[in-house]
Amino acid sequence: MTLDLDKALASMKQQLAQYCQQHHIDNPIVVGIHSGGVWVANEILDAVPTDEELATLDITFYRDDFTRAGLNPKVGHTQLPALEDRHVILVDDVLMSGRTIRAAMNEIFDFGRPASITLAILFDLNSRELPIRADVVGEQLSLKPNQRVKLSGPTPLAVSVIETH
């Protein structure tokens, strides 16, 4: 399976611009989830009507499997402004179970109660465990159970489908 990264990013940009216009969202805070979400957010930031710098979120300590998986040696840094009554665009590379997004929203609410959260995803795998849906999707994918999407980057940003055991 070949994935078209440029096409998915262009689709996200177009949808985000339309979404912000339709919902009268001005100057939102764009938040990328480490690490792939930050890479994607950097690519689409110019399509969002904002003067804010990109914010970043590391959800390692908010994951529901933290006690099982232990500390990831690549723990990133959360860098968020106050979010009280602000519109947030939450960006990640892949939506699979919904657990990463749940953890991200838990952390976001620790920084204040946003006016809204818009979820923007590069690739949606349609394999939910939680009732979480994206507002903006670059591409919907149907993978075999042993396949996963692998984003690498940030320079160059590339995507592939890998086989797992």
C-alpha positions in Angstrom: 0.0 0.0 0.0 1.3 3.4 -1.0 0.3 6.5 1.0 0.3 10.0 -0.6 1.6 12.2 2.2 1.4 15.4 0.2 -2.2 14.7 -0.8 -3.2 14.0 2.8 -1.5 17.2 4.0 -3.2 19.3 1.3 -6.5 17.8 2.2 -6.0 18.7 5.9 -5.0 22.2 5.0 -8.1 22.8 2.8 -10.5 21.2 5.4 -8.9 23.2 8.3 -9.3 26.5 6.5 -12.9 25.8 5.7 -13.6 24.5 9.2 -12.2 27.6 10.8 -14.2 29.9 8.4 -17.5 27.9 8.9 -17.2 27.9 12.7 -15.9 31.5 13.0 -12.7 30.4 14.7 -10.1 33.1 14.7 -6.6 32.9 16.2 -6.9 29.3 17.6 -4.0 27.6 19.4 -2.6 24.7 17.3 -1.4 21.9 19.5 0.7 19.1 18.0 1.0 15.8 20.0 4.7 14.6 20.2 6.2 13.6 18.0 4.3 12.9 14.8 1.5 15.3 15.6 4.1 18.1 16.0 5.6 17.3 12.6 2.2 17.3 11.0 1.1 20.5 12.8 4.2 22.3 11.5 3.2 21.3 7.9 -0.4 22.6 8.2 0.1 25.6 10.5 0.0 28.1 7.6 -3.5 27.0 6.7 -4.8 28.1 10.1 -5.8 31.7 10.8 -3.6 32.2 13.8 -0.8 34.4 15.1 0.0 31.9 17.8 3.1 29.8 17.8 2.7 26.1 17.6 2.1 24.5 21.0 3.3 21.0 21.8 1.9 18.3 24.0 3.6 15.2 25.4 1.0 12.8 26.7 3.4 10.2 28.1 2.3 10.6 31.7 -1.4 10.8 30.7 -1.5 7.5 28.9 -3.7 4.7 30.3 -1.0 2.2 29.6 1.8 4.2 31.3 2.1 1.7 34.2 2.4 -1.2 31.7 4.7 0.4 29.2 6.8 2.4 31.7 8.7 5.6 30.9 9.4 6.1 27.2 13.0 7.1 26.8 11.8 9.7 24.2 9.6 11.8 26.6 9.0 15.1 24.9 8.1 18.5 26.3 4.7 20.0 26.8 4.6 23.6 25.8 1.1 25.1 26.1 -0.1 28.6 26.8 -3.2 29.2 29.0 -6.1 27.6 27.2 -9.1 29.1 29.1 -11.9 30.0 26.6 -9.5 29.5 23.6 -10.2 27.5 20.5 -7.7 24.6 20.3 -6.8 22.6 17.1 -5.4 19.3 18.3 -3.2 17.6 15.7 -1.9 14.1 15.5 -0.5 11.8 12.8 -2.6 8.7 13.2 -6.0 8.0 14.9 -6.3 4.4 15.8 -7.9 3.5 19.1 -8.6 7.0 20.4 -6.6 6.5 23.6 -3.9 9.0 22.6 -6.5 11.7 21.9 -8.2 10.9 25.3 -4.9 11.4 27.1 -4.2 14.6 25.2 -7.6 16.1 26.1 -7.0 15.2 29.8 -3.7 17.1 29.7 -5.2 20.0 27.8 -7.9 20.5 30.5 -5.1 20.7 33.1 -4.1 24.0 31.3 -7.6 25.5 31.3 -11.1 24.9 29.9 -10.9 25.6 26.1 -13.9 27.1 24.2 -13.6 24.1 21.8 -11.2 21.4 20.6 -11.1 20.6 16.9 -9.3 17.3 16.2 -7.2 17.2 13.0 -5.7 13.8 12.0 -3.4 12.9 9.1 -4.5 9.3 8.8 -7.6 7.8 10.4 -7.4 4.0 10.7 -11.0 3.5 11.6 -10.2 1.1 14.5 -11.7 2.8 17.5 -11.8 1.6 21.1 -13.2 4.9 22.4 -15.9 7.1 20.9 -13.5 9.7 19.4 -13.9 11.1 15.9 -11.7 13.6 14.0 -13.2 16.8 12.6 -10.5 17.0 9.9 -8.9 13.9 8.3 -6.2 13.9 5.7 -7.0 10.3 4.6 -9.1 7.4 5.8 -7.3 4.1 5.7 -8.2 0.4 6.0 -5.2 -1.6 7.0 -4.8 -5.3 7.7 -4.6 -6.2 11.4 -0.8 -6.6 11.2 -0.2 -3.3 9.5 0.6 0.1 11.0 1.3 3.6 9.7 4.8 4.8 10.4 5.6 8.5 10.1 9.2 9.5 10.1 10.7 13.0 10.2 10.7 15.8 10.7 13.0 16.5 7.7 12.1 15.0 5.4 8.7 14.0 6.5 7.8 10.6 5.2 5.2 7.9 5.7 5.1 4.2 5.2 3.0 1.2 6.1 4.9 -1.4 8.1 4.1 -5.0 9.0 4.0 -6.1 12.7 4.1 -9.5 14.2 
